[in-house]
Every structure is written in C-alpha cells, then in structure tokens.
C-alpha cells in the first residue's frame, strides 16, 4: 500500500466537486460514492493516517465493510484515499457519518 506525504494532498472546499488535473476527465463527487474503481490505481482505507486495508478497487461490499469499521470506532480519523492517473481524492469521515472529499492530489502518470 502506498501512502503519499502530506505535501502531496491539497485541501479543498467542502461540498464542491473535485476537479482533477486531467482536462478531459469529469469531476469526482464531493461525497464518497458507493464504490471506487480507479481502473489503473488503488484505493486505501486509513485510520489515524495508518493504512488498514486497500487494493486496486473497492466494491460496494468493501465500502460497506469500511463504513462499518469506521462507524464501530468513531473516535479516530478515518479516510479513504483514491488514486488514479491524473487524479487523487481523499474522503474523510465526518462526525455525522458522511464521507466528504477533503483533499485532492495530482494522481500519477
């Protein structure tokens, strides 16, 4: 699993669509979707900045499992990092249980 340095991630305004560095790519949603499939890339769950789980994609079942883990242990900072060519998004769990895009990155390639 790859965890990028904090300098890589740029904060974004909450509840706005996340634009990538790719001019031909559509924006990513501000709320975490039901599944994440970067195609050629990875998705990772972090708890207090430490990788917990991850892989090349996160199915609906995986996202439900990760949401359940975060719900069962809300006293920690939970994030899902999505990294693909030309775009990266960090979704952070809010106190109300919503997963909001809080940071963006350049992606790779």
N, C-alpha and C positions, 0 to 999 in steps of 0.2 A: 504494500500500500504506500502511496505517495502522499506526503503532507507538505504543501507549499509553505514557504515562510510567510510571515505576516505582512511583509512588504509587498508581496505578490497581490494580496487581496485589497481592493479599494472599496470603502463603504459606499453604499448607495442610499438614496432616499426611499424610505419605506413606502410600500404600496404602489410603486411605479414599476413598469415592465423593465426587464433587464436587457439592455442592448449589448450585443457582442461586438467584437472588433471586426467581424465579417460584415461587409456592407450588403451582402445578398442573403443573409440569414435572418429569419424572423426573430423578434424579441422573445425572451423566455418569460414565463409568467412570474408575477411577484409572489404568488402563493405556490408552495410546493405541489406539483401535480401528483396524481395517483401513482404514476410510475415514472421512472427516469431511465432512459436508454440513450446514452451519448453516442451510440454506434461504435466509433473507434475512440475509446476513452475509458473513464472509470467513474464510479460513484462510491462514496465512502461515508460511513457514519462515524462521528466523533463525539466523545463525551469529555467535557472539560479539555478539549484540544487533543485528546489522545484517540487514535484510531481504534474502533471497536469492531467494525465489520465493513465489508466492501467488495466490489467486484466490477465487472465490465458493464453490468446493468443492474437495475433494481426493479423487479416486477412489482405488481400490485401487492402480492403476498409479502414480499420483502419489505416494502414501505409500511404496510400494516404492522408487521412484526416490529420494525424500528420505531414506529409511533407508539406502540405498546410498551416497548422498553423505556422510552422517554417518559411516557405517562406514569409508569410504575415508579420512576425515580426522578421526580421533577426538581429536586434540589441541586441539579447540575446543569451546566450549559450543554445543550445538545445541538449539533449541527450536522447537516448533510451537505457534502461538497460534491458538486457535479463538474467534471472536467472533460471537455471535448475539444476538437480542433477549433481554434479561433474564439472559444468562449468557455467561461467557467463561472459558476454561480454557487454561492454558499447560502443555504437556507438554514435559519436559526429558529429553534422552538421558542415561542413567546410564552409568558406566564398563562395566557388564556388557552394554550394548546395549539394555536395556529403556527404553521411553519412559514416564515416570511423570508423572502430574499433580502439579505442584509449586505452582502458583498458581491463584487464581481471581479473576475480576473481575465487575463488575456487568453487563457487556454494554451494550447500548444500547436505546433505546426506552422 
